[in-house]
Amino acid sequence: MMEAQPTLCALKARFQIEAKYPSWHIFSWPYQDAIAQVRLVFSGILERYPNLNLINHHAGATAPFFEGRITTLCNMLEMRGRAGFKRGLTKSVGEYFRMF
């Protein structure tokens, strides 16, 4: 199972035991999972290991909901000549995110 490494802000939120609102549980876990997915895609891990089976909890985090936005932004950056982050990827960005 994939679990993202928490950021400093996430760690601070995690230890707010008596928090007034459950913001950590609502937003932080899915956000952290999505960041882990982005790192796996753009680092080339899924390209190098195409048969790798990953199970992501929290309904795939926020990536399924933002697939259109992710694809549009990547295409826009590519048109502007700033697609170095896609170096070595042979599939569309959306295809990689659907591997989760």
Helices and strands as residue ranges (DSSP letters): H 8-14, H 23-23, I 24-28, H 29-42, H 45-48, G 58-60, H 67-79, G 84-86, H 93-97
